[in-house]
Amino acid sequence: MKAAVAKKVKIQKAPFKDRFMRALRKDTSLYLFCLPGLVLTFIFSYIPMYGVQIAFRKYNARDGIWGSEWVGLQYFERFFNSPYFESTIANTLILSLYSLIVSFPIPIILALMLNSFRHNRYKKVIQTITYAPNFISTVVMCGMLMLFLSPTVGIINHVIEAFGGTAINFMGNKNYWRHIYVWSGVWQGMGWNSVIYFAALSGVDPSLHEAAKCDGATKFQIVRHIDFPSILPTATILLIMNCGSVLSVGFEKAYLLQNSLNTSVSEIISTYVYKVGLIDNNMSYSTAINMFNTVVNMVLLLLVNKISDKLSGNSLF
């Protein structure tokens, strides 16, 4: 009877302002720790957003953003009708999805393998070797690739010729370009990208491993039924974030590896934006292209996040 009466009593919550101030006083040090990041994000990510209107104006530096003529969706229509629209979108999608399919699972596999490796000395050596390429700058990496794959002085072609083959112009052959881009990225980033999975694996209760061994579980079964489920939520969040940047393939590496012989596969949205925006000095057109890119990425992020929430219960928000 009392429980039924209690359900009918409407519990009045404290005002939001009081609850917020109480939480702020309770975790003041944590909020202060987050404050610099919030300030920097606001300055460099939110304040510049007013410049998005350049995509809808015929921008003139002399007149400024507000003084430039408003042209509406003219530059979006120009991009959609451009002969470069289909090729740049296709190249970006193929390169991004190829990179995602190849580079996403490899750090997970590396982390699971090293976590089950019991020789700590060799484990540290392997981790150091796999981490090291991450500290090579993009410019140096591209220089190394062009030097190693050179048809005249490249070590790869020297090995091919030593076995009786013919030298190959890897960077001039469009059939090799995507593979070079993706697999060099895998080599450079797999060690560093596995760090977050090592952090997740460090939180696994050792007693679970001991109980599994007592029950006669093999190493593969321990990895499959204990380690992998423990990092699955982390992997899901990272996958959602990667899917939210499908059209945002990095500019530097693609542009540095690009030449007139492979442009048909290496011309992606970011390199095209650079050329029309900075080289051709068409700021409004490049802003419109980049805004289209951002909107598509946002839609994909929301869609994949919703699907992940439905299927696994893990999501960003």
N, C-alpha and C positions, 0 to 999 in steps of 0.2 A: 504493500500500500504506500509506504513512504517512498519507494523507488518510483512509483507511478506519479506521485505528487512532485517529486524532484524533477522528473522529465518535463513537467508542465511549467516549471519555474524558468523563466527566461534569465539566463546569466548575462549580466551586462558587462561587456569588456571595457577595459580602460581605453581612453582615447588613444589614437595612433601616436600622437605627439608624445604622450607620457610613456608609452611602450618603447618608442624609438629612443627617447632620452635615457631610459633605464638600461636599454641594451648598449647604448653608446658609453655610458658610465661603466658598465660591466666589462666591456672589451675595448677600452680606449686604446691600449697599446696595439691591438690588432688593426684598428681603423687607422691609426697613425702610420703603421707599417704599409698599408695599402694606399695611403694618401699620395705619395710621389708618383706611383704608377697611374692613379686616376688623373692627376694634374697633367702629366705628360700626354696621356691618351686624349684628354679634352683639348689640349693645345694643338697637338699635331694631327688628330683624327676628326675632331668635331668642328673646331673653328674653321678649318679650310673648306668645310662642306658648302659654305655659301658660294664657293667658286664653281659648283656643279652647274649653275645657271649659264656658264659659258657655252655649254652644249646647246642651249636654246637661243643663243645670241650670235650675231656676226661680230666676233670679238675684235676690237681694235685697241691696242695698248695705249694709244693717245687718248681715247675717250674713256678708257677704264671699263670695268665690268658693267656698272649701272648705266653708263652712257652709251654702250654699244647697242646696235639695232636688234630688236627681238625678231627672231625668224621662226620660232616654234620648232617643229620636228623636221625641219629642212635637212639637217645634217644626218639625222637617223635614216631618213628616206634615201639620202645619197649613199650611205653605207650599205643599206639593204639592196640597192640597185647596182652597187659597184661590182665589177668583175672579180674583185678580190674577196668579196664577202664569203662565198662558198668555200674557196680554197683556204682562207685563213681560219675559218671556223672548223673545217674538217681537219686541217693540220694540227690545230690546237687540241681538239678533242682526241684525235688518235694518239698524239704524243702524251697527253695528260693521262688518258686511260691506260696506255701501255706502261707508263711510269708507275701508276697506281697499282696495277695488277702485279707488276714485277717487284717493285720496291717495298710495297706494304707488308707482305708476309715474310720476307727474308729477315728483317730485324727480329721478328717474333721467333722464327726458327732458330736464329743465332742465339737469342737470349735463353730459349728453352734448352738448347744443346749445352751451352756453357754452364747453365745453372745445374745441370745434372753431371757436369764434369767434376770429378773429385780431386784431381791433381791441381792444387791451388797455384803452384808455381807456373805450370804451363798455361793454366787458365788466365793468369795475369798477362803472360806474354801474348797470348792470342787476343786478349782485349786491347792491349796496347797497339798491336799491329792493325787491328780493325778500326780503332779510334783515330789513328794518326792521319789518314787521308782527309778527315773532316777539316783539319787545320790548314789545308792547302787552299789558297784563294782561287776563285773562279778563273781569273785571268791566267794564273800559273797552270791550273789544271788544263785549260784549253790549249795553252802553249805546249804542254807535255803531250797532249793527244795529237796535235798536229805534227809535232816532232817525231813521235813514235810511229805514226801512221804515214809519214812522208814516203812517196814512191821512190825517192832517190836516196835519202839518208836514214829513213826510218828503220828501227830495229826489227819491227814486225815483217817488213818486206825483205830484209836481209835473211831472216829465218825462212821465209817462203822460198826465196831464191836458192838458199842452201839445200833445200829439199827438191830442187828442180822445178819449182813453180815460176810464175811470172809475177812481177811486181804489180800491185793493185793500188790505184789512186782512191783510197778509202773516202777521203773528204770530198772528192769530186764525183763520187757515185751516190746518187740519191737513195739507192737501195740499202746502203749501209748507214746512212746518216742517223736515222731514228735509233737504230741499235747501238750505235756509238754513244749517242746522247743519253739513252736510258741506262745502259749497263755501266757506263762510267759514273753516272749518278748513284747507282746501287753500290758500286765499289767505294765511292767517296763517303756515302752517308749511312751505310748499314750499321757500322759500329756505334756511331753516335746516336742513331735512332733507336738502338736497342737498350740505351741507358734507362729509359722510362719503364721498359718492361722488366729490367733487372730490379728497379725500385719496387715494382708491383710484386715480383716474385719474393723479394726479401720479407714481405709481410705474411708469407704463408707459414702457418704454424708447423714447426718441425715435427710435432707429435703426429700430424697426419701422415707424414712420410714414414715415421717409425711404425705406426699402426699398419700402413699398407705393406711394409716389408715383412712384418710379422704374419700377415695374411698371405704372404707368398707372391705379392705383386712384383712384376718386372719393372725395369726402369721405364720402358715405354708406357706401361699401364699407369705408373705414377705420374708421368708427364701428361698423359691423356686425361686422366680423371681428377688430378689434383692441381698440377701447375697450370695447365692450359685454362681450365675454368676460372682460376684466380686472376688471370690477366685479361680475360675476355671483356669485362666492362671497360678496361683501359683501352683495349684495341678497338672496341666499338666507338668510343668517343673520338679517338684519333681518326678512325675511318670516316666518321661524320664530318669532321673538320677538313679532311682531305677532299671529300666529295664537294664541300662548299667552295673549293678553289679549283675546280676542274678546268675552268677557262683561264686561270691565272698562272700559266706556265711562266717560269722565270725568264726575264729578258736577257740578262748578261750572257749566259752560256749559249743560248740559241743564236744570239747575234754574233758572238765571237767565233762560233763554228760555222757560220753561214758564209757562203760564197755564191758566185753566179751559177755554178753548176748544180747546186743542191737547193736553190731557192724555192723550187716547186714543192718541196716537203718541209723546208725549214722556216718558211714565212708564216709566223704565228701572229696572234693578235698583238702581243706586246711589242714585237719587232716592227709590225706595221704601224702601230700607234707612234712609236719613236720616230719613224721615218716621216710620217705625215705631220706630226706635231712639231718636232724640233728641226728636222732637216728641211721640210717644206714650209715650216712656220705657219701651219694651219691649226691653231689651237682649238678652235671650236669643233672642228671635225674630229680631232683626236680625242677631245673630251667626250664627245657623243659616243664614240666607239668604246671608250673605257667605261662610260656609264652603262651602256648596254651589257658589257662584260660583267660589271658588278651586279646588275639586276639579275642576270641569269644565274650567277653564282649564289646569290641570296635565295632565289627560288629553289635551286638544287639543295642548298643547305636545309631549308625548311622542310622540303619533301623527304630527304633522306633521314632527317631527324625524326619526322613523324612516323616513317616506316619502321625505323629502329625502335622507337618507343612502343609501337604496336607489337612487333615481333619478339623483342627481347626485354623490354622494360627499361633499357638504358638509353638515355638521351641527354642532350646538352641542356634542354629546358622543357 
